[in-house]
Amino acid sequence: MPWTRGGSSRGARSAGPWPVVGCGGPVQALAPLPLFPRGEVTYRGAKAFLVEMRPASALLRLLVDPIELIYSPQGRLLEFRGLANVLDEEGDRYEARIVFDYPSSGPSAAQVGAAE
């Protein structure tokens, strides 16, 4: 597992834009499920924040597993874990782990050297 839990945070839940714990910026919920901040985690050796998307209803939570989202302190989505809307050959949904990599803000030293 590439991340470990830090402190725990059981803040208020809401759907729609809300500040991710420690990120300092809004995150827009694109699904009709509330987001539950779960606290700071270490992800690939760096500070990140775990957010869980799950139904607010206790009855529905028995039927639907949560989706875990990991955000950077800048508010970028780093990882998605949960049921995907992609079906296998039998018509079942895949349990997905999607890792998002973002390019650095500028070219690397190797790219600069190759361009010269």
N, C-alpha and C positions, 0 to 999 in steps of 0.2 A: 504494500500500500504506500503510495508516494506522499501521503500527508498524515499528520498526527494531530490530534486535538490539543488545543491549548486550554485557555479558560473556557468557562461555559457562560452562555448568555441566553436567557429566556425572555427576551424583550417582547413588546407588543407586536401583534401581527396585523398586517393589512395587505390588501391587494392594491396594485397600482404603484406609482413612484414612491419610494421611501429610501432614506439613507441606509446603505449597508454599513454595519457596525465598523467604524474605523476607516471606511473608505472615503468619507467626506463628499460623496456625490450620489445623485439619485440613480436608482435602478428601476427600470420600467418592467413590471410584470406583464408578460405577453400571454399568460394563461389565466383562466378564471380561478386559480388556486391561490390561497394566501401564502406568503413567504414568512418563514420562521428563522430568524437569525440564530445560529447555533454557536457562534463564538469564533475566536481566533484559532487558526490552525497553522502548522508549518507544512508548506507545500513545496516540494523540491528544494528544501533548504531555506525557503524565504517565508516571510509572514504573509498570510492570506486569511480569508474569512469564509466560513462555511455557512451556507444558507440552505434551508430545506423548503421545498415546495410540496405541500400536501393538503388534502381536504381539511377543512375546519371541522367537519362533522366526524364525531368519534365512530359512528356507524360506517361511514365511507372509508375511514382510515383502516378499518378491518379488511376492506376489499381492495384497497389501492395502496401500493407501496409508495413511499415518498421519493421525490427526485432530489438529489443532492447537487448543489451548485457551489463551486469554489470561485471566489473573486479575489483579484489582486487588490492591494490598498488603493490603486488608482481606479478601481471599479471595473476592470476588464474581466470578463468571464474566462477562467482558466480551465475549468473542467465541468463536465455534465455527467452525472451517473444516474441511470434510471431506465425505465421502460421507454423504448423508442417507438416511433410510429412507422417503423420499417418492419415488414413482415417476412418471415422465412417461407420456404416452399410449402410448409404445412399450414400457413396462415396465422402462425403465432408471432407475437411481437418479440423483437430482440431485446435483451437486457443490454443496454449500451453504456460504454464509457468513452466519452469524447473529450480529447485533450486539445485545447486551443493554443497554438504557438503564434506569437506575434513577432513581426520583424523588428529589429532594433531601429532606433530613430535615424541612424545614418549608415553609410556603407562601412563594412569591416576593412581592416588593414589589407587583407588579401584581395578584396574587391578593388580597392584603390590602386594597389600594386599591379593588378592585372589590367587595369584600364590605362596605365601609363605606357 
